[in-house]
């Protein structure tokens, strides 16, 4: 009797579980989706035009809190208003809740929102649209988490420029964060040569690998044969493939152009002095080919803003895009989609800089 009772309950539970699938009546009504109008590969072209948002359905006006901020994160990937550090905060360029930080206009259909920033946004740095949790439609369907959409504005090299205060020759450490088509981090060491009077530059980008010769013994650590010594952010034995948390971890990386995972490629472009003391950077599309794994990245574009920090360290950040990322070696490369992401970089001190391949001579 007990077995029959348990059996009937199990059948009833299973019937309830499969009913929505069998009947086809179960539907999900998602909250309003948000897109930035006119964006291509994470880039907008005219910083003097309002940023226009499009919603997939009418929104409840009071549920919208939209901001445009500089996309700055800590080593764990948290925006500065989410991280535990009380000394970091968002650099806000527009805030729908603050008239001093721009003007926002929702159209009559409640599906389009125009954001006029109080001043043109900077060209080069990675920006982000932040929409707070709670954005809802007329049926009460709402977002339970904030939405963060990265974007930026790109400099055109066709206008020419100059970089009177940018180092004529320097070495740099780059972290490329790829969001699409496959999430990944690429570490690069580079040497950059700049012609100050024209702003023209040439860079040799080389794969960065963790230094397997580094010794952790001075820190009281003994690493295994499959580990390497990582000195930052704290000394530890780590996997050779462990990602870097920030560009300040350049001390743990060496340039690798020739091994089975090594590669190197050249980028040309221009740098332009900006009125606020920063430097806007853009490159002509470039290609990179890696051997292991075999990947072909075509039409690489790095839009960047550089500036000196409080300690006079030259740092940059901005958007990354690629026309196509292909898997496999030519001619058997299989297209997998456009590359989209962001990047950060810093100048390596001249008295520390490890051997890095130089760009081609003029």
C-alpha positions as CSV (number, residue, x, y, z in Angstrom):
1,X,0.0,0.0,0.0
2,X,2.8,2.4,1.0
3,X,4.7,1.5,-2.2
4,X,1.6,2.2,-4.3
5,X,1.0,5.6,-2.5
6,X,4.6,6.6,-3.0
7,X,4.4,5.5,-6.7
8,X,1.3,7.6,-7.3
9,X,2.9,10.6,-5.7
10,X,6.0,10.3,-7.9
11,X,3.8,10.0,-11.0
12,X,1.9,13.1,-10.0
13,X,5.1,15.1,-9.4
14,X,6.5,14.0,-12.7
15,X,3.3,14.9,-14.5
16,X,3.4,18.4,-13.0
17,X,7.0,18.8,-14.0
18,X,6.5,17.9,-17.6
19,X,3.0,19.5,-18.1
20,X,4.3,23.0,-19.2
21,X,6.7,21.3,-21.7
22,X,4.0,19.0,-23.2
23,X,1.3,21.6,-23.4
24,X,3.5,24.3,-24.8
25,X,1.6,26.9,-22.7
26,X,4.6,28.0,-20.6
27,X,6.1,31.2,-21.8
28,X,8.7,33.6,-20.3
29,X,8.0,37.3,-20.4
30,X,11.4,38.9,-20.1
31,X,12.1,42.4,-18.8
32,X,12.9,45.1,-21.4
33,X,16.1,44.6,-23.4
34,X,18.4,47.6,-23.9
35,X,20.6,48.4,-26.9
36,X,22.7,51.4,-27.9
37,X,21.6,52.7,-31.3
38,X,24.3,53.1,-33.9
39,X,27.0,51.0,-32.1
40,X,29.3,48.8,-34.1
41,X,31.6,46.4,-32.5
42,X,31.3,48.3,-29.2
43,X,32.2,51.7,-30.9
44,X,30.3,54.9,-31.6
45,X,31.7,57.4,-34.0
46,X,30.4,60.8,-33.0
47,X,31.0,62.0,-29.4
48,X,29.1,65.2,-30.1
49,X,25.8,63.4,-30.7
50,X,23.5,62.2,-27.8
51,X,23.7,58.5,-26.8
52,X,20.4,56.9,-27.9
53,X,19.0,53.8,-26.2
54,X,16.4,51.5,-27.6
55,X,14.2,49.3,-25.4
56,X,12.5,46.2,-26.7
57,X,9.2,47.2,-25.2
58,X,7.7,50.2,-23.4
59,X,9.4,50.8,-20.0
60,X,8.0,52.3,-16.8
61,X,9.7,55.7,-16.7
62,X,10.3,55.7,-12.9
63,X,12.1,52.4,-13.1
64,X,14.9,53.8,-15.3
65,X,18.3,54.9,-13.8
66,X,20.9,55.2,-16.5
67,X,24.5,56.3,-16.2
68,X,27.5,56.6,-18.6
69,X,30.8,56.0,-16.7
70,X,34.4,55.3,-17.4
71,X,34.8,51.5,-17.4
72,X,37.2,51.1,-14.5
73,X,37.4,47.8,-12.6
74,X,39.5,46.3,-9.8
75,X,41.5,43.0,-10.1
76,X,38.4,40.9,-9.5
77,X,36.4,42.7,-12.3
78,X,34.2,44.9,-10.0
79,X,33.3,48.4,-11.0
80,X,34.6,51.0,-8.6
81,X,31.2,51.4,-6.9
82,X,31.0,47.6,-6.3
83,X,34.5,46.9,-5.0
84,X,35.4,46.8,-1.3
85,X,37.8,49.8,-1.6
86,X,36.2,52.9,-0.1
87,X,38.7,55.1,-1.9
88,X,37.6,54.2,-5.4
89,X,34.5,55.5,-7.1
90,X,32.9,55.7,-10.5
91,X,33.8,58.5,-12.9
92,X,30.3,59.4,-14.0
93,X,29.8,61.2,-17.3
94,X,26.0,61.1,-17.4
95,X,23.4,60.4,-14.8
96,X,19.7,60.3,-15.5
97,X,19.1,61.2,-11.8
98,X,21.3,64.3,-11.8
99,X,20.5,67.2,-14.0
100,X,24.0,68.5,-13.5
101,X,25.3,65.4,-15.3
102,X,23.2,65.6,-18.5
103,X,19.7,65.6,-19.9
104,X,17.7,62.5,-20.6
105,X,14.6,62.4,-22.8
106,X,12.2,59.4,-23.0
107,X,10.0,59.4,-26.2
108,X,6.2,59.1,-26.1
109,X,6.2,55.4,-26.9
110,X,8.6,54.8,-23.9
111,X,10.9,52.7,-26.1
112,X,13.6,55.2,-26.9
113,X,15.8,57.3,-24.5
114,X,18.2,60.0,-25.6
115,X,21.1,60.9,-23.3
116,X,22.8,64.3,-23.9
117,X,26.0,64.4,-21.9
118,X,27.1,67.7,-20.3
119,X,30.3,67.6,-22.4
120,X,31.5,65.4,-25.3
121,X,32.8,62.1,-23.9
122,X,36.5,61.3,-24.3
123,X,37.8,59.5,-27.4
124,X,39.7,56.3,-26.7
125,X,38.9,55.1,-23.1
126,X,36.5,52.3,-22.5
127,X,33.2,53.6,-21.3
128,X,30.1,51.7,-20.0
129,X,26.4,52.2,-19.9
130,X,25.1,51.2,-16.5
131,X,21.4,50.7,-16.0
132,X,20.5,50.0,-12.4
133,X,18.5,47.0,-11.4
134,X,14.7,47.5,-11.5
135,X,14.1,48.5,-15.1
136,X,10.6,47.1,-15.8
137,X,7.8,46.9,-18.3
138,X,4.1,47.6,-17.8
139,X,3.5,44.0,-16.6
140,X,6.0,44.4,-13.8
141,X,8.7,42.2,-15.4
142,X,12.0,43.8,-14.1
143,X,15.7,43.3,-14.0
144,X,17.0,42.0,-10.7
145,X,20.6,43.0,-11.5
146,X,22.3,46.0,-13.1
147,X,23.1,46.0,-16.8
148,X,26.6,47.0,-17.9
149,X,27.2,47.6,-21.6
150,X,30.7,48.5,-22.6
151,X,31.4,50.9,-25.5
152,X,33.7,53.7,-26.6
153,X,34.5,56.4,-29.2
154,X,37.2,55.9,-31.8
155,X,39.9,58.3,-33.1
156,X,40.4,58.5,-36.9
157,X,44.0,58.6,-38.1
158,X,43.0,60.3,-41.3
159,X,42.9,63.7,-39.4
160,X,46.6,63.4,-38.5
161,X,47.9,64.6,-35.2
162,X,50.8,65.1,-32.9
163,X,52.1,63.7,-29.7
164,X,54.5,66.2,-28.3
165,X,54.6,64.8,-24.8
166,X,54.3,61.1,-25.5
167,X,57.5,59.1,-25.1
168,X,59.3,58.8,-28.5
169,X,60.4,55.2,-27.5
170,X,59.0,53.0,-24.7
171,X,58.1,49.5,-23.7
172,X,54.6,48.5,-22.5
173,X,52.6,45.7,-20.9
174,X,49.1,45.1,-22.3
175,X,46.1,43.1,-21.1
176,X,43.5,42.4,-23.8
177,X,40.2,41.2,-22.5
178,X,38.2,39.4,-25.2
179,X,34.5,39.2,-24.5
180,X,33.5,37.7,-27.9
181,X,33.6,35.3,-29.7
182,X,35.3,33.4,-26.8
183,X,36.1,35.0,-23.4
184,X,39.9,35.2,-23.0
185,X,42.8,37.3,-21.7
186,X,45.8,38.0,-23.9
187,X,49.0,39.4,-22.3
188,X,51.3,41.4,-24.6
189,X,54.6,43.0,-24.2
190,X,55.4,45.7,-26.8
191,X,58.0,48.3,-27.9
192,X,56.4,51.5,-29.3
193,X,58.2,54.1,-31.4
194,X,56.4,57.5,-31.9
195,X,57.2,60.4,-34.2
196,X,56.3,63.4,-31.9
197,X,55.7,66.0,-34.7
198,X,53.1,63.9,-36.6
199,X,51.8,61.5,-33.9
200,X,52.6,58.5,-36.1
201,X,53.6,55.3,-34.3
202,X,54.7,51.8,-34.9
203,X,54.4,49.0,-32.3
204,X,55.8,45.5,-32.2
205,X,53.3,43.4,-30.1
206,X,54.7,40.2,-28.7
207,X,53.0,37.4,-26.7
208,X,53.6,37.7,-22.9
209,X,54.2,34.5,-20.9
210,X,54.7,34.0,-17.2
211,X,58.4,33.8,-16.4
212,X,59.2,30.1,-15.8
213,X,62.7,31.0,-14.5
214,X,61.4,33.1,-11.6
215,X,62.4,31.8,-8.2
216,X,59.9,31.7,-5.3
217,X,62.5,30.4,-2.8
218,X,63.2,33.9,-1.4
219,X,59.5,34.0,-0.4
220,X,59.7,30.6,1.4
221,X,57.8,28.8,-1.4
222,X,58.7,25.7,-3.4
223,X,56.9,25.4,-6.7
224,X,56.4,22.1,-8.6
225,X,57.6,21.4,-12.1
226,X,54.2,22.4,-13.5
227,X,54.1,25.7,-11.6
228,X,55.7,29.1,-12.0
229,X,56.6,31.7,-9.3
230,X,54.1,34.6,-9.3
231,X,55.3,37.6,-7.3
232,X,52.2,39.9,-7.6
233,X,49.7,40.7,-6.2
234,X,51.3,38.4,-3.5
235,X,54.0,35.7,-3.9
236,X,52.6,32.3,-4.8
237,X,53.1,29.3,-7.0
238,X,50.7,29.5,-9.9
239,X,49.8,27.9,-13.1
240,X,51.6,29.2,-16.2
241,X,48.3,30.1,-17.7
242,X,47.0,32.1,-14.8
243,X,45.5,35.4,-15.9
244,X,47.1,38.7,-14.7
245,X,44.9,40.8,-12.4
246,X,46.2,44.2,-13.4
247,X,48.9,45.6,-15.8
248,X,51.1,46.2,-12.8
249,X,51.9,42.5,-12.8
250,X,54.2,43.1,-15.8
251,X,57.2,42.0,-13.6
252,X,56.0,38.4,-13.9
253,X,56.0,38.2,-17.7
254,X,58.5,37.8,-20.5
255,X,58.2,38.3,-24.2
256,X,57.8,35.1,-26.2
257,X,57.9,35.4,-30.0
258,X,59.4,32.0,-31.0
259,X,58.1,29.1,-28.9
260,X,55.1,27.0,-29.9
261,X,52.8,29.4,-28.1
262,X,54.8,32.5,-29.1
263,X,53.8,35.2,-31.7
264,X,54.6,38.8,-32.6
265,X,52.9,41.3,-34.9
266,X,53.2,44.9,-35.9
267,X,50.7,47.8,-35.5
268,X,50.8,51.3,-37.0
269,X,48.7,54.3,-36.2
270,X,48.6,57.7,-34.7
271,X,48.5,59.5,-31.4
272,X,46.9,62.9,-30.9
273,X,47.4,65.3,-27.9
274,X,44.1,66.1,-26.2
275,X,43.1,69.4,-24.5
276,X,42.8,67.7,-21.1
277,X,46.4,66.4,-21.2
278,X,45.5,62.9,-22.3
279,X,46.5,61.2,-25.6
280,X,44.0,59.7,-28.0
281,X,45.4,56.6,-29.8
282,X,44.1,54.7,-32.8
283,X,45.7,52.1,-35.1
284,X,45.3,51.0,-38.7
285,X,43.7,47.5,-38.8
286,X,46.3,44.8,-38.1
287,X,46.4,41.0,-38.2
288,X,47.9,38.5,-35.8
289,X,48.5,34.7,-36.2
290,X,49.1,32.4,-33.3
291,X,50.5,28.8,-33.6
292,X,49.2,27.1,-30.5
293,X,46.3,27.3,-30.3
294,X,46.1,28.1,-34.0
295,X,44.1,31.3,-34.3
296,X,44.0,34.1,-37.0
297,X,42.8,37.5,-35.8
298,X,42.1,39.9,-38.7
299,X,41.4,43.6,-38.6
300,X,42.5,44.3,-35.0
301,X,41.5,47.7,-33.8
302,X,42.6,49.3,-30.5
303,X,41.0,52.6,-29.6
304,X,42.8,54.0,-26.5
305,X,43.2,56.9,-24.2
306,X,46.5,57.4,-22.4
307,X,47.3,59.6,-19.4
308,X,49.8,60.0,-16.6
309,X,48.6,58.8,-13.2
310,X,49.3,60.4,-9.9
311,X,52.7,58.7,-9.8
312,X,53.6,59.8,-13.4
313,X,53.1,56.3,-14.8
314,X,51.8,56.4,-18.3
315,X,48.6,54.2,-18.5
316,X,46.1,53.5,-21.3
317,X,42.7,51.8,-21.6
318,X,40.1,51.5,-24.3
319,X,38.1,49.2,-26.7
320,X,39.3,46.2,-28.6
321,X,37.7,44.9,-31.8
322,X,38.6,42.6,-34.7
323,X,36.9,42.1,-38.0
324,X,37.2,38.3,-37.7
325,X,38.5,35.7,-35.4
326,X,39.3,32.4,-37.1
327,X,40.2,29.0,-35.6
328,X,42.8,26.8,-37.3
329,X,45.9,27.5,-39.4
330,X,45.5,29.0,-42.9
331,X,44.2,27.9,-45.4
332,X,42.0,25.8,-43.1
333,X,40.9,28.6,-40.8
334,X,37.2,28.5,-39.7
335,X,35.6,31.9,-39.1
336,X,34.1,32.2,-35.6
337,X,32.9,35.8,-35.5
338,X,34.0,39.3,-34.7
339,X,36.2,40.0,-31.8
340,X,34.9,42.5,-29.2
341,X,36.4,43.4,-25.8
342,X,38.5,46.0,-23.9
343,X,42.1,46.5,-22.9
344,X,44.4,48.2,-20.4
345,X,48.2,48.9,-20.6
346,X,51.0,50.7,-18.9
347,X,54.5,51.8,-19.6
348,X,57.2,49.6,-18.2
349,X,60.0,51.5,-16.3
350,X,63.0,52.0,-18.5
351,X,65.4,50.5,-15.9
352,X,63.3,47.3,-15.7
353,X,62.1,46.6,-19.2
354,X,62.8,43.0,-20.2
355,X,64.0,42.1,-23.7
356,X,61.1,42.8,-26.2
357,X,61.3,42.6,-30.0
358,X,61.6,46.1,-31.6
359,X,59.2,47.2,-34.4
360,X,60.6,47.2,-38.0
361,X,63.0,50.0,-38.8
362,X,61.7,52.9,-41.0
